[in-house]
């Protein structure tokens, strides 16, 4: 699946982290965060970190990046979103 197919899909059969990012792409941060909170994995923590960074909560974002074992991101949010989605889709 490509990122474009992911964005335009219906969200069915997505893993928790990808479902959270799918909701985020639709502008529903609250639903994305709700889904991310229920995912207890490094991928879930990575998505959770991204969402808190998007929200502007740098402290929580830093915590979740550490939980994910990822360096804290600082660039464009869209670039990070595409990186996360691309990596997770690539594992297919």
KALIN-V115353 format. One record per run of one state. SS is the DSSP state (alpha for helix, beta for strand, coil for the rest). FROM is the first residue (numbers start at 1). TO is the last residue. Records with the same first field share a line. If there is no record, write none. Layout:
BEGIN
SS->FROM-TO ; FROM-TO
END
This chain:
BEGIN
coil->1-2 ; 9-15 ; 26-28 ; 38-41 ; 56-57 ; 69-76 ; 92-92
alpha->3-8 ; 16-25 ; 29-37 ; 42-55 ; 58-68 ; 77-91
END
